[in-house]
Amino acid sequence: MVDVPDKLVLQFLRRLDEKVDRIMDDTQDLKHRMTAIEIQIAGQSARMDRIELRLDRIERRLELAPAP
């Protein structure tokens, strides 16, 4: 009779362990995706900075904006 509660506890612990493993996998996947998004945003930000510099230079050449 003592074996039955032990088996139930072990089954519960195994299911809990499987769920924790899935959560860890999902968390790792989310970390990878967030890193990819951060890299993409950083690249876009750098590109926008370069565009802004070029636009400033064009405005100065056309005398649309005062020289710094």
KOLGU-4560 file (N, C-alpha, C; in nm, 3 decimals, padded with zeros to 5 digits):
<recs>
<n_xx: 00.081 n_yy: -00.120 n_zz: 00.000 ca_xx: 00.000 ca_yy: 00.000 ca_zz: 00.000 c_xx: 00.086 c_yy: 00.127 c_zz: 00.000 mol: A seq: 1 type: MET>
<n_xx: 00.204 n_yy: 00.119 n_zz: 00.056 ca_xx: 00.291 ca_yy: 00.236 ca_zz: 00.062 c_xx: 00.343 c_yy: 00.272 c_zz: -00.078 mol: A seq: 2 type: VAL>
<n_xx: 00.354 n_yy: 00.173 n_zz: -00.166 ca_xx: 00.406 ca_yy: 00.196 ca_zz: -00.301 c_xx: 00.314 c_yy: 00.288 c_zz: -00.383 mol: A seq: 3 type: ASP>
<n_xx: 00.185 n_yy: 00.279 n_zz: -00.362 ca_xx: 00.091 ca_yy: 00.356 ca_zz: -00.443 c_xx: 00.112 c_yy: 00.506 c_zz: -00.425 mol: A seq: 4 type: VAL>
<n_xx: 00.118 n_yy: 00.559 n_zz: -00.302 ca_xx: 00.143 ca_yy: 00.703 ca_zz: -00.289 c_xx: 00.280 c_yy: 00.744 c_zz: -00.347 mol: A seq: 5 type: PRO>
<n_xx: 00.380 n_yy: 00.658 n_zz: -00.326 ca_xx: 00.512 ca_yy: 00.689 ca_zz: -00.381 c_xx: 00.508 c_yy: 00.697 c_zz: -00.533 mol: A seq: 6 type: ASP>
<n_xx: 00.437 n_yy: 00.606 n_zz: -00.595 ca_xx: 00.426 ca_yy: 00.608 ca_zz: -00.741 c_xx: 00.352 c_yy: 00.733 c_zz: -00.788 mol: A seq: 7 type: LYS>
<n_xx: 00.250 n_yy: 00.772 n_zz: -00.717 ca_xx: 00.176 ca_yy: 00.892 ca_zz: -00.753 c_xx: 00.265 c_yy: 01.016 c_zz: -00.742 mol: A seq: 8 type: LEU>
<n_xx: 00.342 n_yy: 01.021 n_zz: -00.635 ca_xx: 00.432 ca_yy: 01.134 ca_zz: -00.616 c_xx: 00.537 c_yy: 01.136 c_zz: -00.727 mol: A seq: 9 type: VAL>
<n_xx: 00.592 n_yy: 01.021 n_zz: -00.760 ca_xx: 00.691 ca_yy: 01.014 ca_zz: -00.867 c_xx: 00.632 c_yy: 01.054 c_zz: -01.002 mol: A seq: 10 type: LEU>
<n_xx: 00.510 n_yy: 01.010 n_zz: -01.029 ca_xx: 00.445 ca_yy: 01.049 ca_zz: -01.154 c_xx: 00.423 c_yy: 01.201 c_zz: -01.158 mol: A seq: 11 type: GLN>
<n_xx: 00.380 n_yy: 01.253 n_zz: -01.047 ca_xx: 00.359 ca_yy: 01.398 ca_zz: -01.040 c_xx: 00.491 c_yy: 01.472 c_zz: -01.062 mol: A seq: 12 type: PHE>
<n_xx: 00.597 n_yy: 01.427 n_zz: -00.997 ca_xx: 00.726 ca_yy: 01.492 ca_zz: -01.011 c_xx: 00.779 c_yy: 01.482 c_zz: -01.154 mol: A seq: 13 type: LEU>
<n_xx: 00.757 n_yy: 01.371 n_zz: -01.219 ca_xx: 00.801 ca_yy: 01.356 ca_zz: -01.359 c_xx: 00.726 c_yy: 01.454 c_zz: -01.451 mol: A seq: 14 type: ARG>
<n_xx: 00.595 n_yy: 01.463 n_zz: -01.429 ca_xx: 00.517 ca_yy: 01.558 ca_zz: -01.510 c_xx: 00.561 c_yy: 01.701 c_zz: -01.484 mol: A seq: 15 type: ARG>
<n_xx: 00.586 n_yy: 01.731 n_zz: -01.358 ca_xx: 00.633 ca_yy: 01.865 ca_zz: -01.322 c_xx: 00.769 c_yy: 01.894 c_zz: -01.386 mol: A seq: 16 type: LEU>
<n_xx: 00.857 n_yy: 01.795 n_zz: -01.385 ca_xx: 00.988 ca_yy: 01.809 ca_zz: -01.447 c_xx: 00.976 c_yy: 01.834 c_zz: -01.597 mol: A seq: 17 type: ASP>
<n_xx: 00.886 n_yy: 01.763 n_zz: -01.662 ca_xx: 00.865 ca_yy: 01.782 ca_zz: -01.806 c_xx: 00.814 c_yy: 01.924 c_zz: -01.835 mol: A seq: 18 type: GLU>
<n_xx: 00.724 n_yy: 01.971 n_zz: -01.751 ca_xx: 00.671 ca_yy: 02.106 ca_zz: -01.770 c_xx: 00.780 c_yy: 02.212 c_zz: -01.749 mol: A seq: 19 type: LYS>
<n_xx: 00.862 n_yy: 02.192 n_zz: -01.650 ca_xx: 00.973 ca_yy: 02.285 ca_zz: -01.625 c_xx: 01.069 c_yy: 02.283 c_zz: -01.743 mol: A seq: 20 type: VAL>
<n_xx: 01.098 n_yy: 02.167 n_zz: -01.799 ca_xx: 01.184 ca_yy: 02.158 ca_zz: -01.916 c_xx: 01.126 c_yy: 02.235 c_zz: -02.034 mol: A seq: 21 type: ASP>
<n_xx: 00.995 n_yy: 02.222 n_zz: -02.055 ca_xx: 00.930 ca_yy: 02.295 ca_zz: -02.165 c_xx: 00.938 c_yy: 02.446 c_zz: -02.142 mol: A seq: 22 type: ARG>
<n_xx: 00.918 n_yy: 02.487 n_zz: -02.019 ca_xx: 00.926 ca_yy: 02.629 ca_zz: -01.986 c_xx: 01.068 c_yy: 02.680 c_zz: -02.010 mol: A seq: 23 type: ILE>
<n_xx: 01.167 n_yy: 02.603 n_zz: -01.973 ca_xx: 01.306 ca_yy: 02.643 ca_zz: -01.995 c_xx: 01.336 c_yy: 02.654 c_zz: -02.145 mol: A seq: 24 type: MET>
<n_xx: 01.287 n_yy: 02.559 n_zz: -02.223 ca_xx: 01.307 ca_yy: 02.564 ca_zz: -02.368 c_xx: 01.240 c_yy: 02.687 c_zz: -02.428 mol: A seq: 25 type: ASP>
<n_xx: 01.118 n_yy: 02.713 n_zz: -02.385 ca_xx: 01.045 ca_yy: 02.831 ca_zz: -02.434 c_xx: 01.118 c_yy: 02.960 c_zz: -02.397 mol: A seq: 26 type: ASP>
<n_xx: 01.169 n_yy: 02.965 n_zz: -02.275 ca_xx: 01.241 ca_yy: 03.083 ca_zz: -02.229 c_xx: 01.368 c_yy: 03.104 c_zz: -02.311 mol: A seq: 27 type: THR>
<n_xx: 01.439 n_yy: 02.996 n_zz: -02.338 ca_xx: 01.561 ca_yy: 03.005 ca_zz: -02.420 c_xx: 01.527 c_yy: 03.055 c_zz: -02.560 mol: A seq: 28 type: GLN>
<n_xx: 01.419 n_yy: 03.003 n_zz: -02.617 ca_xx: 01.376 ca_yy: 03.047 ca_zz: -02.749 c_xx: 01.342 c_yy: 03.196 c_zz: -02.748 mol: A seq: 29 type: ASP>
<n_xx: 01.273 n_yy: 03.241 n_zz: -02.645 ca_xx: 01.238 ca_yy: 03.383 ca_zz: -02.634 c_xx: 01.363 c_yy: 03.470 c_zz: -02.621 mol: A seq: 30 type: LEU>
<n_xx: 01.462 n_yy: 03.422 n_zz: -02.548 ca_xx: 01.587 ca_yy: 03.498 ca_zz: -02.535 c_xx: 01.655 c_yy: 03.513 c_zz: -02.671 mol: A seq: 31 type: LYS>
<n_xx: 01.659 n_yy: 03.406 n_zz: -02.748 ca_xx: 01.720 ca_yy: 03.412 ca_zz: -02.881 c_xx: 01.644 c_yy: 03.510 c_zz: -02.971 mol: A seq: 32 type: HIS>
<n_xx: 01.513 n_yy: 03.504 n_zz: -02.965 ca_xx: 01.432 ca_yy: 03.593 ca_zz: -03.049 c_xx: 01.449 c_yy: 03.738 c_zz: -03.008 mol: A seq: 33 type: ARG>
<n_xx: 01.453 n_yy: 03.765 n_zz: -02.879 ca_xx: 01.473 ca_yy: 03.902 ca_zz: -02.831 c_xx: 01.609 c_yy: 03.955 c_zz: -02.872 mol: A seq: 34 type: MET>
<n_xx: 01.711 n_yy: 03.872 n_zz: -02.865 ca_xx: 01.845 ca_yy: 03.913 ca_zz: -02.907 c_xx: 01.844 c_yy: 03.949 c_zz: -03.055 mol: A seq: 35 type: THR>
<n_xx: 01.778 n_yy: 03.869 n_zz: -03.136 ca_xx: 01.770 ca_yy: 03.897 ca_zz: -03.279 c_xx: 01.698 c_yy: 04.029 c_zz: -03.304 mol: A seq: 36 type: ALA>
<n_xx: 01.593 n_yy: 04.054 n_zz: -03.230 ca_xx: 01.519 ca_yy: 04.181 ca_zz: -03.245 c_xx: 01.605 c_yy: 04.299 c_zz: -03.203 mol: A seq: 37 type: ILE>
<n_xx: 01.678 n_yy: 04.284 n_zz: -03.092 ca_xx: 01.765 ca_yy: 04.393 ca_zz: -03.046 c_xx: 01.873 c_yy: 04.424 c_zz: -03.149 mol: A seq: 38 type: GLU>
<n_xx: 01.930 n_yy: 04.322 n_zz: -03.210 ca_xx: 02.032 ca_yy: 04.342 ca_zz: -03.313 c_xx: 01.972 c_yy: 04.414 c_zz: -03.432 mol: A seq: 39 type: ILE>
<n_xx: 01.853 n_yy: 04.374 n_zz: -03.472 ca_xx: 01.786 ca_yy: 04.437 ca_zz: -03.585 c_xx: 01.755 c_yy: 04.584 c_zz: -03.555 mol: A seq: 40 type: GLN>
<n_xx: 01.708 n_yy: 04.612 n_zz: -03.437 ca_xx: 01.677 ca_yy: 04.751 ca_zz: -03.400 c_xx: 01.804 c_yy: 04.835 c_zz: -03.397 mol: A seq: 41 type: ILE>
<n_xx: 01.912 n_yy: 04.779 n_zz: -03.344 ca_xx: 02.039 ca_yy: 04.853 ca_zz: -03.340 c_xx: 02.086 c_yy: 04.885 c_zz: -03.482 mol: A seq: 42 type: ALA>
<n_xx: 02.071 n_yy: 04.790 n_zz: -03.572 ca_xx: 02.110 ca_yy: 04.813 ca_zz: -03.711 c_xx: 02.026 c_yy: 04.921 c_zz: -03.776 mol: A seq: 43 type: GLY>
<n_xx: 01.897 n_yy: 04.919 n_zz: -03.750 ca_xx: 01.808 ca_yy: 05.020 ca_zz: -03.807 c_xx: 01.838 c_yy: 05.158 c_zz: -03.748 mol: A seq: 44 type: GLN>
<n_xx: 01.871 n_yy: 05.161 n_zz: -03.621 ca_xx: 01.904 ca_yy: 05.288 ca_zz: -03.557 c_xx: 02.030 c_yy: 05.348 c_zz: -03.618 mol: A seq: 45 type: SER>
<n_xx: 02.130 n_yy: 05.264 n_zz: -03.640 ca_xx: 02.255 ca_yy: 05.312 ca_zz: -03.702 c_xx: 02.228 c_yy: 05.362 c_zz: -03.843 mol: A seq: 46 type: ALA>
<n_xx: 02.145 n_yy: 05.292 n_zz: -03.916 ca_xx: 02.112 ca_yy: 05.334 ca_zz: -04.052 c_xx: 02.038 c_yy: 05.467 c_zz: -04.051 mol: A seq: 47 type: ARG>
<n_xx: 01.945 n_yy: 05.484 n_zz: -03.960 ca_xx: 01.871 ca_yy: 05.611 ca_zz: -03.951 c_xx: 01.966 c_yy: 05.725 c_zz: -03.914 mol: A seq: 48 type: MET>
<n_xx: 02.064 n_yy: 05.698 n_zz: -03.828 ca_xx: 02.162 ca_yy: 05.801 ca_zz: -03.793 c_xx: 02.241 c_yy: 05.844 c_zz: -03.916 mol: A seq: 49 type: ASP>
<n_xx: 02.282 n_yy: 05.749 n_zz: -03.998 ca_xx: 02.356 ca_yy: 05.782 ca_zz: -04.121 c_xx: 02.268 c_yy: 05.862 c_zz: -04.217 mol: A seq: 50 type: ARG>
<n_xx: 02.142 n_yy: 05.825 n_zz: -04.229 ca_xx: 02.049 ca_yy: 05.898 ca_zz: -04.316 c_xx: 02.033 c_yy: 06.041 c_zz: -04.265 mol: A seq: 51 type: ILE>
<n_xx: 02.022 n_yy: 06.056 n_zz: -04.136 ca_xx: 02.007 ca_yy: 06.190 ca_zz: -04.078 c_xx: 02.129 c_yy: 06.277 c_zz: -04.108 mol: A seq: 52 type: GLU>
<n_xx: 02.248 n_yy: 06.219 n_zz: -04.096 ca_xx: 02.370 ca_yy: 06.295 ca_zz: -04.128 c_xx: 02.372 c_yy: 06.336 c_zz: -04.274 mol: A seq: 53 type: LEU>
<n_xx: 02.334 n_yy: 06.245 n_zz: -04.361 ca_xx: 02.332 ca_yy: 06.276 ca_zz: -04.504 c_xx: 02.229 c_yy: 06.386 c_zz: -04.534 mol: A seq: 54 type: ARG>
<n_xx: 02.113 n_yy: 06.376 n_zz: -04.472 ca_xx: 02.009 ca_yy: 06.477 ca_zz: -04.493 c_xx: 02.056 c_yy: 06.614 c_zz: -04.444 mol: A seq: 55 type: LEU>
<n_xx: 02.123 n_yy: 06.618 n_zz: -04.330 ca_xx: 02.176 ca_yy: 06.744 ca_zz: -04.279 c_xx: 02.276 c_yy: 06.804 c_zz: -04.378 mol: A seq: 56 type: ASP>
<n_xx: 02.362 n_yy: 06.721 n_zz: -04.432 ca_xx: 02.461 ca_yy: 06.767 ca_zz: -04.528 c_xx: 02.394 c_yy: 06.823 c_zz: -04.654 mol: A seq: 57 type: ARG>
<n_xx: 02.292 n_yy: 06.754 n_zz: -04.701 ca_xx: 02.218 ca_yy: 06.800 ca_zz: -04.819 c_xx: 02.150 c_yy: 06.933 c_zz: -04.792 mol: A seq: 58 type: ILE>
<n_xx: 02.088 n_yy: 06.947 n_zz: -04.676 ca_xx: 02.022 ca_yy: 07.073 ca_zz: -04.641 c_xx: 02.121 c_yy: 07.189 c_zz: -04.635 mol: A seq: 59 type: GLU>
<n_xx: 02.240 n_yy: 07.163 n_zz: -04.581 ca_xx: 02.341 ca_yy: 07.269 ca_zz: -04.575 c_xx: 02.387 c_yy: 07.307 c_zz: -04.715 mol: A seq: 60 type: ARG>
<n_xx: 02.408 n_yy: 07.208 n_zz: -04.801 ca_xx: 02.452 ca_yy: 07.237 ca_zz: -04.939 c_xx: 02.348 c_yy: 07.319 c_zz: -05.015 mol: A seq: 61 type: ARG>
<n_xx: 02.223 n_yy: 07.289 n_zz: -04.992 ca_xx: 02.115 ca_yy: 07.362 ca_zz: -05.060 c_xx: 02.078 c_yy: 07.490 c_zz: -04.987 mol: A seq: 62 type: LEU>
<n_xx: 02.150 n_yy: 07.515 n_zz: -04.879 ca_xx: 02.127 ca_yy: 07.632 ca_zz: -04.796 c_xx: 01.984 c_yy: 07.637 c_zz: -04.743 mol: A seq: 63 type: GLU>
<n_xx: 01.933 n_yy: 07.520 n_zz: -04.709 ca_xx: 01.800 ca_yy: 07.511 ca_zz: -04.647 c_xx: 01.808 c_yy: 07.516 c_zz: -04.496 mol: A seq: 64 type: LEU>
<n_xx: 01.929 n_yy: 07.492 n_zz: -04.445 ca_xx: 01.950 ca_yy: 07.494 ca_zz: -04.301 c_xx: 02.078 c_yy: 07.570 c_zz: -04.273 mol: A seq: 65 type: ALA>
<n_xx: 02.088 n_yy: 07.638 n_zz: -04.161 ca_xx: 02.212 ca_yy: 07.711 ca_zz: -04.129 c_xx: 02.326 c_yy: 07.615 c_zz: -04.102 mol: A seq: 66 type: PRO>
<n_xx: 02.447 n_yy: 07.655 n_zz: -04.137 ca_xx: 02.566 ca_yy: 07.574 ca_zz: -04.109 c_xx: 02.590 c_yy: 07.571 c_zz: -03.960 mol: A seq: 67 type: ALA>
<n_xx: 02.637 n_yy: 07.463 n_zz: -03.906 ca_xx: 02.659 ca_yy: 07.454 ca_zz: -03.760 c_xx: 02.775 c_yy: 07.539 c_zz: -03.714 mol: A seq: 68 type: PRO>
</recs>
